[in-house]
Amino acid sequence: MRLLILSDTHVPVRAKDLPAPLWEAVESLGADDLVVHAGDWMDPGLLDALEARAPRVVGVWGNNDGPDLRGRLPEVARFEAGGLRFAVTHETGAAQGRERRMAARFPDVDVLVFGHSHIPWDSTAPTGLRLLNPGSPTDRRRQPTHTWMTAAVQEGELRRVDLVHLENLR
């Protein structure tokens, strides 16, 4: 099973649409694969477009999402994939102490996907909780490139977590 992990798309404020290579990645997903979005969509139309083009979408609302998205998406999403327990949320607070705080908040989770900072993050808490932030494919802020993540779940393990870099978006 493949995962396409993104966050902080901010469509149409930061970009009119997702970058073409990201849409190509969505369209290459197989029937058992899924897109995970950790909030700050801003436009419900992007959720509609992803749901139309991806086999499955798991998403949450972010601090910049209005009532339409908050009415359709949870603040925290939980799902199981390939024997792993996932949670998705938008905000996790300050980087310092993040692993400890999130391990305490999500003791029954194997992988936590989050967003908000636009800063890619991949770490593991002492408890074994894996924390992933894909950055942003449309608003890199102070990062050198626009980013998203891909990963595979095989035999109950998260494997091949890759940060995908897209340069020269604008």
VENWOTA-V868161 format. One record per residue. N is the residue number from 1. RES is the residue in one letter. PHI is phi as a letter, one per 30 degrees, with the letter a starting at -180 (* if undefined). Layout:
n->{N/N}
res->{RES/RES}
phi->{PHI/PHI}
//
This chain:
n->{1/2/3/4/5/6/7/8/9/10/11/12/13/14/15/16/17/18/19/20/21/22/23/24/25/26/27/28/29/30/31/32/33/34/35/36/37/38/39/40/41/42/43/44/45/46/47/48/49/50/51/52/53/54/55/56/57/58/59/60/61/62/63/64/65/66/67/68/69/70/71/72/73/74/75/76/77/78/79/80/81/82/83/84/85/86/87/88/89/90/91/92/93/94/95/96/97/98/99/100/101/102/103/104/105/106/107/108/109/110/111/112/113/114/115/116/117/118/119/120/121/122/123/124/125/126/127/128/129/130/131/132/133/134/135/136/137/138/139/140/141/142/143/144/145/146/147/148/149/150/151/152/153/154/155/156/157/158/159/160/161/162/163/164/165/166/167/168/169/170}
res->{M/R/L/L/I/L/S/D/T/H/V/P/V/R/A/K/D/L/P/A/P/L/W/E/A/V/E/S/L/G/A/D/D/L/V/V/H/A/G/D/W/M/D/P/G/L/L/D/A/L/E/A/R/A/P/R/V/V/G/V/W/G/N/N/D/G/P/D/L/R/G/R/L/P/E/V/A/R/F/E/A/G/G/L/R/F/A/V/T/H/E/T/G/A/A/Q/G/R/E/R/R/M/A/A/R/F/P/D/V/D/V/L/V/F/G/H/S/H/I/P/W/D/S/T/A/P/T/G/L/R/L/L/N/P/G/S/P/T/D/R/R/R/Q/P/T/H/T/W/M/T/A/A/V/Q/E/G/E/L/R/R/V/D/L/V/H/L/E/N/L/R}
phi->{*/c/c/c/c/b/a/h/d/h/d/c/d/c/a/d/a/d/d/e/d/d/d/d/d/d/d/d/d/d/d/c/d/a/c/c/b/c/j/i/d/i/b/e/d/d/e/e/d/d/d/d/c/c/d/a/b/c/b/b/d/c/d/c/c/d/d/d/d/d/d/c/b/d/d/b/c/b/a/c/b/h/i/c/c/c/b/b/b/d/c/b/i/d/d/d/i/e/e/d/d/d/d/d/d/b/d/c/b/c/b/c/c/b/b/i/d/i/c/e/b/b/b/b/d/e/d/j/d/c/c/b/b/d/i/b/d/b/b/d/h/c/d/d/b/d/b/a/b/b/a/b/c/b/h/i/b/d/b/h/d/b/c/c/c/b/c/h/d/c}
//
